Amino acid sequence: MLLSCSSPKALPPAYLQLDSARVVLDRDTLQIEAPIDAWVYPQGRFLGVVEPQEYLPIVPAEQQPILLAGGVRVNGLSALRRPYPFWQFDTLPFALAPEQTYTYRPTYTYFADTLLEYLLREDFESPQLALRVLPGTPPGRATLRRLPNQPRRGFWAAEISLPPATTFEAETATPFEFPKNELWAEISLRGDRNLGIGLTVENRQTGALIERQVQLILRPPEEGWGTFYIDLLPWLRQKGTLYRYRLYLTSQSDSTRPATIYLDDLRLITFRSG
């Protein structure tokens, strides 16, 4: 005799498609150039990570609330992804029904300034810059200047101009201590040359230079802006709490051609301690 048994019928899912995210930055709502993943939490429990335009089945469909965390490609690397720690959750504003497909564009907002500390907030709208340019390599001299030339937002961006066979070096004018919490850099770029990102390491007591070291090479898009989210804490842990630091930027043109990089919205963010 053959015995047959029937398994419970699977619950029908709802399908959620998430469009490219927007981020509220200093009262401007921006379409972020970097791919922003959505980390999805029905009823506060993690379900999965969705890239822009992908679909995610939600089972059971009636779960509420559905929280969305904006996730970034750490240091621009697709293989390394994390929810960005300084953005608040977005909440899906409508209920789902089984066997239906829904599309939603998340909007992520930074935590309030009472919770965040900005060690650097440079949007190049003011003539007083938070970066200082270091002496370049002859025969030319690299320059950094503010220009109203297709900024990412606002009215101004910075132009890094490199004559042939020239090195550009700059660092933040104000040093910072080893942080007690996470520390990230945000930077938006466009141009025809790579930009190196790293740290200037100084004696904590005297300010004497210890070293300037490149940790990451960023390739900006030549058309349109690209935004990068950089986790600085692993770099800082290599040196520890005995030093103070500055964010370090560098690039080099080739021997025959000039190069140009545009820079906007450079920020260093951590959580306030205590």
N, C-alpha and C positions, 0 to 999 in steps of 0.2 A: 504494500500500500504506500502510495506517495502522499506525504502531508505537505500542504502549502500554507504559507503564512503571509500575510500582507503587512508591509511596513507602514508606519503612519505617513500620511500624505505630507510632503514638504510644504511649508508655508510659502506662499507666493511673495516675492520681494517687491519692493519699490526700487527704482533706479534713479540715482542722483548724479547729475553731471555738474561739475563745478567749473565755471569760467575763470579766466585769468583774474587774479585778485587785485583789489585796490588797497592802498595804504594811506591813512591820514597822516600827513607829515606837516607839522607846523601850520595847521588849518587848511592845507592844500590836500585834496584827495587825488592821489596819483595812481595811474596805471603803472605798476612796477614792471621794469624792463626784464629783470631776472625772473625765471620761472619760479613761482611760489606754489609749493604743494599745499594741499589741505590734509591735515591730520584729523580724522573724523572720529568723534566720541559720542555715539548714541547713549543717552542716559548716563553720560560721564565715563563710559567704558570704551577703551580704544578699540576701533574696528579695523582701520586701514589708512593707507596714505594714497591720495589721489592726485595725479598730475593734472594740470589744466586740460580741460576738454575730455578727460576720461570719465567713465561711468563706474559707480560703486553700487552694488546691490545692498539694500538695507532690509534685514530680516530679523524680527518681524517689522513690517513697514510702519506700524503705528507708534514706534518708540519716540518718546519725547522727554526732554529736549535733545536736539542733535547739536553738539558743540563742534566748532571748527577752529583748529589752530593753524596759523600760517607757518609753513615750513620752508626753510631756505636751503640752498646748496652751499654748505659750509666752504668758505674760501673759493667759491665758484666750482667746486668739484661735484659732479653728479653722483659719485659713489658715496658721498658723505653728506647726509641730510639730517636736519634736526628742526623741531619746532623752534621758531625764533623766540628767545626768552622774554623779549621786551614788548611783545604784542599781546593784547588781550584776546580772549576767545571771541569769535563771532558766533551767533546762534541762528540756526536756520529759522526764518520767521514764519514758516507755514508747516502744516501737518502733511504727512505723506500717506498715500493710500496704496494698497497692493496692486501690482501689475500696472502701475503708472510710472511715467518718466518725468523727471523734474530737472530744471536747470536753475542754478543760482550762482551769482557772482559775490564771493565773500569780500568783506571790507574789514581790514584789521587796523586797530587803533593802538597807539603806544600807551603804556601805563602813564599815569599822571606824573608830573615833575616832582611831586612829593615822594615818589618811589624811585625815580630814576635820577642819576647824576650824569651830566654831560661833561666829560673832561675836555671835549672839543666839539664845537658846533660851528662849522665854517660853511656858509652858503655863498660867500663872496659878494654879498650885497653891500658890505661896508668896505671902504678903502683900507681900513686897518685890518691886515690879514693875520691869521693865527698860524701861518707858516713862515719860516725864514729860509731863504735860498742860500745854500752853501756855495763857495767858490767852485766854478766848473773847470772842466779840462780844456786847455787851449786846443786848437787855435781860436775857436769861437767861444761865446759865452751863452749858456742857456739862460733863459729868462722865464719868469712867471709873472703874468699880468692879468688884471681883470678886463674882460671884454663883454660888451652886450651882443655876443655872437651865438645865437641859438642856445641859450642856457637851458638846462634841464627844467628849471622853474624859476620864477622871479624874473629879474632883469639882467643878471650878470652871471658869468662863469669865469673860471680861470683858464688861461691858455699857457701851456708849457711849450716854448719854442726852442728847438734844438738845431743849431747849424750842423753841417757835416762834422763827423768825428768829435762830437761834444758830449759830455756827460752832464746830466742834470741831477742835482741832489738837493733835497729840502727835508726839513723836519719840523715838527710842531714847536712853536716858540716857547710853550710852557711845558715843563716836564711833569710827569706824574709818578706816583709811588705804586708799588705792587698792590693790586686791588684785593679787597677782601671778598669780592664777589666776581661773577663773570664779567669779562671786559671784551667788547666787540668793537670793530671798526666798520663803518659803512662808507662806501665810496662809489661815486658814479663817474664813469669815464666814457670818452669816445676819442678816436684818433687812429693814427697809422703806426704806432710804436708801442711795444710792451712797457708796462710800468712795474718796477720792483717795489715790493712793500716789505718793510722789516722794522727793526727797532734800533734806536740809538741808546746805548747803555752808558750810564754815567756813574761816577762815584756819588754815593748818596749824600755824603757830608760836604765834599768840596765842589761837586759838579764837574770834576775832571773827566774827560772823555775816556771811556774804556774801549768801546768798539761801536762800529755801525755795521749791521749785518742784515742782508736781504734774506727773507724767509719765504717769499712767495712772489711769483711772476704772474701778473694779470695781463690778459690780452683784451684790450677794449675793442668794441665794434667800430668800424670806420664810418658807418652810417647809423645815426641814432645813438641813444645812450644805453650803457650797460651798467647795472648796479650790482655790487659785490658786498657780501656780508662775511666778515673775517673774524674768526675766533682767535683772539690774541693770547688767551690764558696759557695754552700749551707753550707758546714761545717764551712767555714771561717765566714759566716754571723752570725753563732751562737755566735761568740765571738766579732767580729767587728774590728774596726780600731785601738783600743787602745793597741793592742798587736802585737808582731812579731811571726813568725811561722817557723817551720821546718816540712818536711814530715817525718812521723814516721812509721817504719816497725817493726813487732814483730811476733814471732811464738813460739810454745812450743811443745816439744816432749812428748810422753806419758811416763809412769813410767818405762817401761821395754824395749822399743825399741828406737833406734836412728832414726833420720829423716834427710832428705837432701832436700834442695830447691835450684834450680838454678835460677839465676836472670840475666837479660840482658836488654839493651836499656831502662834505667830509665830516664824519661824526665819530666820536669815541663815547661809548655808552656803558655804564655799569649800574648796578642797583645801589641805592644808598644803604649804608651800613647803620645798624642800630635803629 
